[in-house]
C-alpha cells in the first residue's frame, strides 16, 4: 500500500513538471503533498542568515495551501541565491520546515607561485572577494579567469589549482596555487600560397615575430590570438597596396609543438593576380563644380600598379579641395570596375552632396591633468562648424602629436537633431616628464654625456620646460628652455632660451670658444606644412686658449665679442617621419642679421633641403642639399661666425676638413660660402636575425671657400671653390640601447690641403 502511494506521488511530480524536493521520510513526503494549509514556516540550519531572509525567497506564506508547484519554485529560488549549499523541505503536521546548509564565507584569498603577474592585478580580475559567499562554481570560474590572463601574456603552460582551507564559523581561506610555466613563444611563422613575396618579406609586415634571444625587449614573439587577428588585416593591407585586389587570408592556424612549449603559426593565403589602375575619372552632380578642375588632386594614375592607400589619399585630397571651394557637405565614393581579363581596375570618384551635419558639441574625456583648452585648440573643427571627416582626422592627429596622451580616440555620435553630431574625444594621459641620462660616443665630438630634465605639459597647460647638461670630449653645453605653444591664446608659440657652451676647436683651429647668452623666439604656422620662426639672440663669445703656434688670423681674434641679432627661419615639411623619413620634402631657409648693438655686424643666410622617395618596398632614395653665405656689414667676418664643413657633411672629411686653411699652421679658418649635396639610397639588410638594420650607398659633393683676409697679417691661405666628391657606404641600427650609425666615406675628389677621415660613427642611448 505504501509503495503504491509513493508511486502515485512520483507520478504526480512527473506530470506536474515540478522538482521533487528532498524528503527525509516517506510518510513526511506523503503529508507534504497531501493537501491542507500551512500554519507556520520554520527555518532550520541558518548561521549567518536571518530566518526572515530565507522566508522572503519563499513563494508560499502561512495560510497558503501546500501547493507542489509553489513549493518547487520556492526551492529553486533558494538555490538560485547562491547562499546555500543544500536546501530541503519537509512537513510536520501543518508546519513547513525549511532546512538549509549555508555556503561558507570567504575569509581570505591568496595567490601562490605568481611571479610574473602581481597579486593586485589578479585580484582585480577574479569575482570572489573576502566576505563574499563561497561557491565551487565561482572558484572554478575564477581559476579560468587567471588562466586566461596568463594566456594573454603568452604563458599557455600555466596551471591553476584552487585550495580551500576550512575555518571555524563556516569560513574558508582560498588559495590559488599557480604554476606559471615558461613563455609559450612562436617557434616559426610559415606562409602557404605566397608566390610573389618571400616568407621573410611577409614576416616583416606582421607584428608577430619568431622567438629569438635578442627579442628580450619585446613580447611580439609570444602567442597572442588578438595579435594574429591584427596580422591578418596587416597582410590584407600590404597586398592591396601592392596591387593584389583579390587577395585573401584563407586561414591562420597556431599549433602547439609536441613538447607544448612553443607555437607554429601558419598563414594560408591566396594572392591572386596583380592589377594596374585603368581609366580614372571624376564625376559629380554638384552645380558649379567642374570635375576636371580637380584632376590635379589625384594621386592615382592610369597604368600604375593598383594601390588601395593611394585611393584613400585621393579621397582625402578631393574632400579638402572641394571643401576649400565652399562645398562643406560632400560624400566621395570610389566606383570600382574590375577587368579580370586585362587585370585593370577602373576608378570613378563620385562626388555627391552629403548630409548636412553640423558639430553640436565637442566632449572631451579622460584628461585628468591636461586642460580642455589644450586639446580643443588643436581641433580644426569647433562647435557650429559643418562636420568634415577630413578635418576630424587631422584634429585627431594633431592631438596625438602633442605627445601628452598614450591613446587618442575621436568618434562622432548622433546629436539632439538629425542634422547635429557630437564629437566625443577620449584620451588616455601618459607621463610627460622626462629625467634622462644619456651616454654615447661620436667620432666628431668624442665621448658624450647628457643629463636632462623636461616637462612637456607643465601644469597641464601644454607648456614645455627643459633644462639639460651636455658634456662631450670636444664641447659642453648648459641649456634652459621654455615654450608657450599658444601665446596669448593665439596660434603663436613663444619662448626663451638661456645657454652656456664651451667648444674645443684646438684640433682643427687651435682655439677654444665659450658662448654665454640667451634668446627669445616666436613661431607660427602659415599652413599645415609651412612654419615660420623668428628669434632674437644676444650672446657673448670669448675665444680663449689660442695656441702660440696658431694662425695669425686666429690670434688676431682672441678675446670677447658681443653679438646681438635677429634670425628668421622658414620651414616647409611634408615628411612622413622626422626621424626616419621615407617619403616627403623638407626645406629650411634661415636668415640672420647681427649688428643691432654689440661688436659684430654681418648678414648670414643658409638653406637646407631634402627629398625622400620610396623606390619600392623598403628601399628609399633621398636627395639632400645645403648652401650658405655670410657677409660682413662694414667689417670683416670672424672665424666663429663662418661655416665649417666636414665631419659628416660632407662625409669623408674631418670637421673643418674642407675650406680655407692656413698653409703654415694647418688651422682651418672657416668659409664665407659653402654648398653640399647628397644622393643616397637606403635599404634593409637581411640578417639571420630580426634586427632593424639598414644599409646605404651615398655620394656626397661639396665645397667651402673664401674668407676676409687682413692685409696687415702675413698669412698664406690655401683656398679653393672646386667641388669635393665622396663615395661610400654605411649602416644604421635602431638598437635597444639607442641608435648606432657607421659610415665609410672615401674622398675621391679633394684638394691636397683637405683633411680627410674614412670612418665616422656614433652611438648613444638614454635611460
C-alpha positions in Angstrom: 0.0 0.0 0.0 2.8 2.4 0.9 4.7 1.6 -2.3 1.7 2.3 -4.3 1.1 5.7 -2.7 4.8 6.5 -3.2 4.4 5.7 -6.9 1.4 7.9 -7.2 3.3 10.8 -5.6 6.2 10.3 -8.0 3.9 10.2 -11.0 2.2 13.4 -9.8 5.6 15.1 -9.7 6.4 14.0 -13.1 3.1 15.0 -14.7 3.1 18.4 -12.9 6.6 19.3 -14.1 7.8 20.0 -10.6 11.1 19.2 -9.0 10.7 16.6 -6.2 12.1 18.0 -3.0 14.4 16.3 -0.7 12.2 14.5 1.9 13.7 12.6 4.8 10.9 10.1 5.3 8.3 8.6 3.1 5.4 9.5 5.4 6.5 13.1 5.5 6.7 13.3 1.7 3.2 11.9 1.6 2.0 14.5 4.1 3.8 17.4 2.3 1.7 16.8 -0.8 -1.5 15.5 0.8 -3.2 18.9 0.9 -4.1 21.2 3.8 -2.9 24.7 4.6 0.4 26.0 6.0 0.1 27.2 9.6 3.7 28.2 10.0 7.1 28.2 8.3 10.1 27.2 10.4 13.7 27.6 9.2 16.5 25.4 10.4 20.2 25.3 9.8 20.9 29.1 9.4 24.0 30.5 11.0 24.6 34.0 9.5 21.5 34.5 7.5 18.3 35.6 9.2 15.2 33.3 9.0 13.2 36.2 7.7 15.7 36.4 4.7 15.0 32.7 3.9 11.2 33.2 4.1 11.5 36.2 1.8 12.6 33.9 -1.0 9.7 31.5 -0.5 6.7 31.5 -2.8 4.3 30.4 0.0 3.2 32.1 3.2 1.3 30.9 6.3 -2.3 30.4 5.3 -1.4 29.2 1.8 -2.1 25.6 0.7 0.6 23.0 0.3 0.9 23.6 -3.4 3.6 21.4 -5.1 4.2 24.0 -7.8 4.8 26.9 -5.5 6.9 24.7 -3.2 9.0 23.8 -6.2 9.5 27.4 -7.1 10.4 28.3 -3.5 13.1 25.6 -3.6 14.5 26.9 -6.9 14.6 30.5 -5.6 16.6 29.5 -2.5 19.1 27.6 -4.6 19.5 30.4 -7.1 20.6 32.9 -4.4 23.9 31.1 -4.2 23.7 31.4 -0.4 23.1 27.7 0.3 24.9 24.5 -0.5 21.8 22.4 0.2 18.1 23.1 0.8 15.3 20.6 1.7 11.6 20.9 2.7 9.6 18.7 5.0 6.2 18.9 6.7 5.5 18.4 10.3 1.7 18.5 10.6 0.8 21.8 9.1 4.2 23.3 9.7 6.5 23.7 6.7 10.1 23.1 7.7 12.9 24.6 5.6 16.3 23.0 6.3 19.3 24.9 4.8 23.0 24.3 4.7 24.7 27.7 4.2 27.7 28.2 1.8 30.8 29.3 3.7 32.1 32.9 3.6 35.5 33.7 2.1 37.8 34.8 4.8 41.0 35.5 2.8 42.2 35.0 -0.8 45.9 34.3 -1.5 47.9 33.7 -4.7 50.9 31.5 -4.6 53.6 31.0 -7.2 52.8 34.1 -9.3 56.0 36.0 -10.1 55.1 37.5 -13.5 51.7 38.9 -12.5 51.3 40.6 -9.2 48.5 39.9 -6.6 46.8 43.2 -7.3 46.3 42.5 -11.0 44.9 39.0 -10.3 42.6 40.2 -7.6 41.0 42.8 -9.9 40.2 40.0 -12.4 38.6 37.4 -10.2 35.0 37.6 -8.9 35.4 36.2 -5.4 36.3 38.7 -2.6 36.8 38.4 1.2 33.4 38.3 3.0 31.7 37.1 -0.2 29.7 33.8 -0.3 32.0 30.9 -1.4 30.7 28.5 -4.1 32.5 25.9 -6.1 31.2 27.4 -9.4 32.8 30.8 -8.6 36.1 29.2 -7.7 36.3 27.3 -11.0 35.3 30.5 -12.9 38.0 32.5 -11.2 40.6 29.8 -11.9 39.6 30.0 -15.6 40.0 33.8 -15.5 43.5 33.5 -14.1 44.4 31.1 -16.8 43.1 33.5 -19.4 45.3 36.3 -18.0 48.4 34.2 -18.3 47.5 33.1 -21.8 47.1 36.7 -22.9 50.6 37.3 -21.6 51.9 34.3 -23.6 52.0 31.6 -21.0 49.9 28.7 -22.2 51.6 26.1 -20.0 50.2 27.8 -16.8 48.2 25.7 -14.3 46.0 27.0 -11.5 44.8 24.8 -8.7 42.5 26.2 -6.1 43.0 25.1 -2.4 40.2 25.5 0.2 41.1 25.7 3.9 38.1 25.2 6.2 37.9 27.6 9.2 35.6 27.8 12.2 32.2 29.7 11.9 31.7 28.3 8.4 34.5 30.4 6.9 37.2 29.3 4.4 40.6 30.6 3.2 41.0 30.3 -0.6 44.5 29.9 -2.1 45.2 29.7 -5.9 48.4 27.7 -6.4 49.8 28.9 -9.7 52.5 27.2 -11.8 53.3 29.9 -14.4 55.5 27.8 -16.7 57.6 29.3 -19.4 56.5 31.7 -22.1 54.8 30.0 -25.0 56.8 31.5 -27.8 56.4 31.5 -31.6 58.9 28.9 -32.9 58.2 29.6 -36.5 55.9 31.6 -38.8 55.1 30.0 -42.1 53.2 31.1 -45.2 51.4 28.9 -47.7 50.3 30.2 -51.1 52.7 33.1 -51.4 54.4 33.2 -54.8 55.2 36.9 -55.3 56.7 37.7 -51.9 59.0 35.6 -49.8 58.3 34.4 -46.3 60.9 36.8 -44.9 59.1 39.8 -46.6 55.8 38.8 -45.2 57.2 38.3 -41.7 58.3 41.9 -41.8 54.7 43.0 -42.4 53.1 41.3 -39.5 53.6 42.3 -35.8 54.1 38.7 -34.6 57.7 37.6 -34.7 59.6 34.4 -34.2 61.3 33.8 -30.9 65.0 34.7 -30.7 67.4 35.5 -27.9 67.7 39.2 -29.0 64.0 39.8 -28.6 64.1 40.2 -24.9 62.9 43.8 -25.1 59.6 42.9 -26.8 56.8 40.3 -26.4 55.8 40.1 -30.1 57.3 36.6 -30.2 54.7 35.2 -27.7 51.4 33.7 -28.9 48.5 36.2 -28.9 45.4 35.3 -30.8 44.3 39.0 -30.9 47.7 39.9 -32.4 47.2 37.3 -35.1 43.8 38.8 -36.0 45.5 42.1 -36.4 48.2 40.5 -38.6 45.5 39.2 -41.0 44.5 42.8 -41.5 48.1 43.9 -42.0 48.7 41.3 -44.6 45.5 42.3 -46.4 46.5 46.0 -46.4 50.0 45.1 -47.7 48.7 43.1 -50.6 46.1 45.7 -51.5 48.7 48.4 -51.5 50.8 46.2 -53.8 48.0 45.7 -56.3 46.6 42.3 -55.4 43.0 43.3 -55.2 41.7 39.6 -54.9 44.0 38.7 -52.0 42.5 37.0 -49.0 43.8 35.1 -46.0 42.2 31.7 -46.1 43.2 30.7 -42.6 45.6 31.3 -39.7 46.5 28.2 -37.7 48.5 28.2 -34.5 49.6 24.7 -33.4 51.3 23.7 -30.2 54.6 21.8 -30.7 54.6 18.2 -29.3 56.5 19.4 -26.2 53.8 22.1 -25.5 56.5 24.7 -25.3 56.0 26.7 -28.5 53.6 27.5 -31.3 54.0 27.1 -35.0 51.9 29.7 -36.8 50.8 29.1 -40.4 49.1 31.7 -42.7 47.4 30.2 -45.7 46.8 32.9 -48.3 45.6 33.4 -51.9 47.4 36.2 -53.6 45.5 36.3 -56.8 46.7 38.4 -59.8 48.2 41.9 -59.7 46.2 44.7 -61.1 47.0 48.1 -62.5 44.9 51.3 -62.5 42.8 51.6 -65.5 40.8 54.6 -66.5 40.4 57.1 -63.7 37.6 59.6 -63.7 35.8 62.2 -61.6 32.0 62.7 -61.7 29.7 64.9 -59.8 26.1 66.3 -59.9 27.0 69.3 -57.8 26.3 72.6 -59.5 29.2 75.0 -60.3 31.8 72.3 -59.6 34.0 71.3 -62.6 35.3 67.8 -62.1 38.2 68.5 -64.5 39.5 71.2 -62.2 40.1 68.6 -59.5 42.3 66.3 -61.6 45.4 67.9 -60.1 44.4 66.4 -56.7 44.5 62.9 -58.0 47.4 60.7 -56.6 46.3 57.7 -58.6 47.4 57.5 -62.3 46.4 55.2 -65.1 48.9 52.4 -65.7 50.4 52.5 -62.2 50.1 49.4 -60.0 46.9 49.4 -58.0 47.4 50.8 -54.5 44.5 51.0 -52.1 46.3 53.5 -49.9 46.6 55.9 -52.8 42.8 55.6 -53.3 42.3 56.8 -49.7 44.8 59.6 -50.2 42.9 60.8 -53.3 39.6 60.8 -51.5 41.1 62.8 -48.7 42.7 65.3 -51.1 39.5 65.7 -53.1 37.5 66.2 -49.9 39.8 69.0 -48.8 39.9 70.6 -52.3 36.1 70.5 -52.7 35.8 71.9 -49.1 38.1 74.8 -50.0 35.8 75.6 -52.9 32.9 76.1 -50.4 31.2 72.7 -50.6 31.2 71.7 -46.9 28.9 68.7 -47.3 30.2 66.2 -49.8 30.3 62.4 -49.9 33.1 61.0 -52.2 32.8 57.3 -53.0 35.0 55.4 -55.5 33.2 53.2 -58.0 35.4 50.3 -58.9 35.2 48.3 -62.2 37.5 45.3 -62.2 38.6 43.9 -65.5 39.9 40.4 -64.7 40.9 39.7 -68.3 43.2 42.7 -68.7 44.0 42.9 -65.0 43.0 46.5 -64.6 40.8 48.4 -62.2 38.8 51.4 -63.4 38.0 54.1 -60.9 35.4 56.8 -60.8 35.4 59.2 -57.9 31.8 60.1 -57.5 31.3 63.4 -55.7 27.8 63.9 -54.3 26.2 66.1 -51.8 26.5 64.6 -48.4 24.1 65.0 -45.5 24.2 68.5 -43.9 25.5 67.9 -40.5 26.9 70.4 -38.0 29.0 69.9 -34.9 26.8 70.4 -32.0 29.3 69.8 -29.2 32.8 68.5 -28.6 33.1 66.4 -25.4 36.5 65.6 -24.0 37.0 62.7 -21.6 40.0 61.2 -19.8 42.1 64.3 -19.4 42.7 64.3 -15.7 45.7 66.7 -15.8 45.6 68.3 -19.2 43.3 71.3 -19.5 40.4 71.0 -22.0 41.6 74.1 -24.0 45.0 72.5 -24.7 43.1 69.8 -26.6 40.4 72.0 -28.1 42.9 74.4 -29.7 44.4 71.5 -31.8 41.0 70.8 -33.3 40.3 72.0 -36.9 36.6 72.0 -36.0 34.6 74.0 -33.4 31.0 73.9 -32.3 28.7 75.1 -35.0 31.1 74.2 -37.9 30.0 72.0 -40.8 31.1 68.4 -40.0 34.1 67.4 -42.0 35.6 63.9 -41.6 39.0 65.0 -43.1 39.3 67.9 -40.6 38.3 65.4 -37.9 41.1 63.1 -38.8 43.6 65.9 -38.9 42.4 67.1 -35.5 43.0 63.6 -34.0 46.5 63.5 -35.5 47.3 67.0 -34.1 46.1 65.9 -30.6 48.2 62.7 -30.9 51.2 64.7 -32.0 51.2 66.7 -28.7 52.8 63.6 -27.1 50.7 64.0 -24.0 48.5 61.0 -24.5 49.0 57.3 -24.8 45.9 56.9 -26.9 43.5 59.3 -28.6 40.1 58.2 -29.8 37.8 60.6 -31.7 34.3 59.5 -32.6 31.2 61.3 -33.7 27.8 60.4 -32.3 24.2 61.5 -33.2 23.3 64.8 -31.7 20.0 66.3 -30.5 18.7 66.6 -34.0 19.2 64.7 -37.3 21.5 67.4 -38.6 23.6 67.6 -35.4 26.5 65.5 -34.3 28.5 65.3 -31.1 32.3 64.8 -31.4 33.5 62.7 -28.5 37.2 62.7 -27.7 38.6 60.2 -25.3 42.2 60.4 -24.3 44.5 58.4 -22.0 47.2 60.5 -20.5 50.8 59.4 -20.2 53.8 60.7 -18.3 55.1 63.9 -19.9 58.0 64.5 -17.5 61.4 63.2 -18.5 64.5 62.7 -16.5 67.2 61.4 -18.9 70.7 60.3 -18.6 72.5 59.8 -21.9 75.8 58.4 -22.9 77.5 57.8 -26.3 80.4 58.3 -28.5 80.9 60.3 -31.7 83.9 60.4 -33.9 83.4 64.2 -34.2 82.8 65.1 -30.5 84.3 62.1 -28.7 82.5 60.7 -25.6 79.2 62.4 -24.9 77.3 62.5 -21.6 73.9 64.1 -21.1 71.6 64.8 -18.2 68.3 66.4 -18.8 65.0 67.2 -17.1 62.0 68.2 -19.1 58.3 68.7 -18.6 56.4 68.8 -21.9 53.0 69.6 -20.3 53.7 72.0 -17.5 50.7 72.3 -15.1 48.6 70.7 -17.8 48.8 73.8 -20.0 50.9 72.3 -22.8 53.9 74.4 -21.9 57.4 73.0 -22.4 60.2 73.5 -19.8 63.6 71.9 -20.3 67.0 72.0 -18.6 69.8 70.0 -20.0 73.5 69.5 -19.4 75.7 68.0 -22.1 79.3 67.1 -21.7 81.4 65.9 -24.6 85.1 65.4 -25.3 85.1 68.5 -27.7 82.1 70.5 -26.4 79.9 71.1 -23.4 76.5 72.9 -23.0 74.0 74.0 -20.4 70.6 75.0 -21.8 67.4 76.2 -20.2 64.4 76.5 -22.5 60.7 77.4 -22.1 58.0 77.4 -24.7 54.4 78.5 -24.5 52.8 76.9 -27.6 49.8 79.2 -27.7 51.0 82.6 -26.5 48.1 84.9 -25.6 45.7 82.2 -26.7 46.8 82.6 -30.3 48.4 80.2 -32.7 51.8 81.6 -31.7 54.5 79.6 -30.0 56.7 81.9 -27.9 59.6 81.0 -25.6 63.1 81.8 -24.5 66.5 80.0 -24.2 69.4 80.6 -21.9 72.6 78.8 -22.7 76.3 78.5 -21.9 78.5 76.4 -24.2 82.2 75.5 -24.5 83.5 74.3 -27.8 87.1 72.9 -28.1 88.4 73.6 -31.6 92.0 73.0 -30.8 92.4 70.2 -33.2 91.2 72.0 -36.3 91.7 75.7 -35.5 93.9 75.9 -32.3 91.4 77.7 -30.1 88.5 77.3 -27.6 85.3 79.2 -27.7 82.9 80.0 -24.8 79.4 81.3 -25.5 77.0 82.8 -22.9 73.7 84.3 -23.9 70.0 83.9 -24.4 67.3 84.3 -27.0 63.6 84.9 -27.3 61.6 83.4 -30.1 58.1 83.2 -31.7 56.9 80.6 -34.2 53.6 80.2 -36.1 52.2 78.1 -38.8 51.4 79.7 -42.1 49.8 76.5 -43.4 49.7 72.9 -42.2 53.1 72.3 -43.8 54.8 75.7 -43.5 56.1 77.2 -40.3 58.0 80.4 -39.5 60.2 81.1 -36.5 61.6 84.5 -35.6 64.3 84.7 -33.0 66.3 87.4 -31.2 69.6 86.4 -29.7 72.2 88.2 -27.6 75.4 86.4 -26.7 78.9 87.0 -25.5 81.6 84.9 -27.3 85.1 84.5 -25.9 87.9 83.0 -27.9 90.4 81.6 -25.5 93.4 79.2 -25.2 94.7 80.2 -28.6 97.9 78.3 -29.2 101.2 80.1 -29.6 101.6 78.4 -32.9 98.1 79.2 -34.1 97.4 81.1 -37.3 97.8 84.8 -37.1 94.2 85.2 -38.2 93.0 83.2 -35.2 95.3 85.0 -32.8 94.0 88.4 -34.0 90.5 87.4 -33.0 91.3 86.3 -29.5 89.1 87.9 -26.8 85.5 88.7 -26.2 82.8 90.0 -28.6 79.1 90.7 -28.1 76.6 89.7 -30.7 73.0 91.0 -30.9 70.9 89.9 -33.9 67.6 88.7 -35.3 67.1 85.5 -37.3 64.2 84.2 -39.3 63.6 80.5 -40.2 61.0 79.4 -42.7 60.3 75.6 -42.6 58.4 73.5 -45.2 57.9 69.9 -44.1 55.8 67.1 -45.6 57.9 64.2 -44.5 56.1 61.1 -43.2 58.6 60.9 -40.2 61.0 63.3 -38.7 63.3 60.5 -37.5 63.3 58.0 -40.4 61.7 59.7 -43.4 60.7 57.5 -46.3 58.6 60.0 -48.2 58.2 63.8 -48.4 60.1 67.0 -48.6 61.8 69.2 -46.0 63.1 72.7 -46.7 64.6 75.3 -44.3 65.6 78.8 -45.2 67.4 80.7 -42.4 68.5 84.3 -42.5 70.3 86.2 -39.7 71.2 89.8 -39.2 73.6 90.7 -36.5 74.5 94.3 -35.6 71.6 95.5 -33.5 74.1 96.7 -30.9 77.1 94.7 -29.9 80.5 94.4 -31.5 79.8 92.3 -34.6 77.7 93.0 -37.7 77.0 90.6 -40.5 74.3 89.1 -42.8 74.1 85.3 -42.9 71.8 83.1 -44.9 71.6 79.3 -45.3 69.2 76.8 -46.9 68.8 73.1 -46.3 66.5 70.8 -48.2 65.8 67.1 -48.7 63.6 65.0 -50.9 62.7 61.4 -49.9 61.1 58.8 -52.1 60.3 55.1 -51.6 61.5 53.4 -54.7 59.9 50.0 -53.9 59.1 48.1 -50.8 61.6 49.3 -48.2 64.1 51.0 -50.5 64.3 54.7 -50.1 66.1 57.3 -52.3 66.9 60.7 -51.0 68.3 63.9 -52.5 69.7 66.4 -49.9 71.4 69.7 -50.3 72.5 72.8 -48.4 74.2 76.1 -49.1 75.1 79.2 -47.1 76.8 82.5 -47.3 77.9 85.3 -44.9 78.9 88.9 -45.5 80.3 91.4 -43.0 78.4 94.7 -42.7 81.1 97.3 -42.7 83.7 94.9 -41.3 85.3 91.5 -41.9 83.7 88.3 -40.9 85.1 86.4 -37.9 86.2 82.8 -37.6 83.5 81.9 -35.1 80.7 83.1 -37.5 81.9 81.5 -40.7 81.0 78.0 -41.9 82.9 74.8 -41.1 82.2 71.9 -43.3 83.0 68.2 -42.9 82.5 65.9 -40.0 79.6 64.2 -41.7 78.5 67.0 -44.1 80.1 66.0 -46.4 81.3 62.7 -45.2 84.8 61.5 -45.8 86.3 64.7 -44.3 87.1 65.8 -40.8 85.1 68.6 -39.2 86.5 71.8 -40.8 88.4 69.4 -43.2 87.4 71.4 -46.3 87.6 75.2 -46.7 90.3 77.9 -46.3 93.3 76.8 -44.3 96.5 78.4 -43.1 99.3 76.9 -45.2 101.9 77.2 -42.4 99.9 76.2 -39.3 97.3 73.9 -40.9 94.5 75.7 -39.0 91.0 75.6 -40.5 89.8 79.2 -40.8 86.1 78.8 -41.8 84.5 79.7 -45.1 82.2 82.6 -46.2 80.4 80.4 -48.7 79.6 76.7 -49.0 77.4 74.1 -50.7 76.8 70.4 -50.2 74.7 67.8 -51.9 73.9 64.1 -51.3 72.4 61.3 -53.3 71.7 58.3 -51.1 69.8 55.0 -51.3 68.9 53.3 -48.1 67.8 49.7 -48.0 67.1 46.9 -45.4 69.9 44.5 -44.7 68.7 40.9 -44.4 70.3 39.2 -41.4 69.7 35.8 -39.9 68.0 37.5 -37.0 65.3 40.2 -36.8 67.2 43.4 -36.3 66.2 46.8 -37.6 69.4 47.4 -39.6 69.5 49.5 -42.8 72.4 50.0 -45.2 73.0 52.8 -47.5 75.1 53.8 -50.5 75.8 57.5 -50.9 77.7 60.1 -52.9 78.4 63.5 -51.3 79.6 66.6 -53.0 80.5 69.9 -51.5 82.8 72.9 -51.3 83.6 75.7 -48.8 85.6 78.7 -49.8 86.6 82.4 -49.3 87.3 84.4 -46.2 88.2 88.0 -45.3 91.9 88.4 -45.0 93.6 91.2 -43.1 96.2 92.7 -45.4 98.3 93.6 -42.4 98.8 90.0 -41.4 101.4 87.8 -43.1 99.2 84.7 -43.7 99.3 82.3 -46.6 95.8 80.8 -47.1 95.1 77.7 -49.2 91.6 78.0 -50.6 89.6 76.5 -53.5 86.0 76.5 -54.5 86.4 73.3 -56.6 83.9 70.6 -55.6 85.0 67.7 -53.4 83.4 64.3 -54.0 82.9 61.4 -51.6 81.5 58.0 -52.3 80.8 55.5 -49.5 78.5 53.1 -47.7 77.1 52.9 -44.2 74.8 51.1 -41.9 72.4 52.3 -39.2 70.8 50.2 -36.4 68.0 51.3 -34.1 69.3 49.1 -31.3 67.5 48.6 -28.0 70.3 50.7 -26.5 70.0 53.6 -28.9 70.8 54.5 -32.5 74.1 53.3 -33.9 75.4 54.9 -37.1 78.6 53.9 -39.0 79.7 55.4 -42.3 82.7 54.7 -44.5 83.4 57.7 -46.8 86.2 57.8 -49.4 87.1 61.2 -50.8 87.7 60.5 -54.5 88.0 64.2 -55.4 89.8 66.5 -53.0 92.4 69.2 -52.6 95.9 68.4 -51.2 95.3 70.6 -48.1 92.0 69.0 -47.2 91.8 66.8 -44.0 90.0 63.5 -44.6 88.6 60.7 -42.5 87.3 57.4 -43.7 85.4 56.1 -40.7 82.7 58.1 -38.9 80.4 56.6 -36.3 78.2 57.5 -33.4 76.1 55.6 -30.9 74.3 56.6 -27.7 71.3 55.9 -25.5 69.0 57.4 -22.9 67.7 55.7 -19.8 
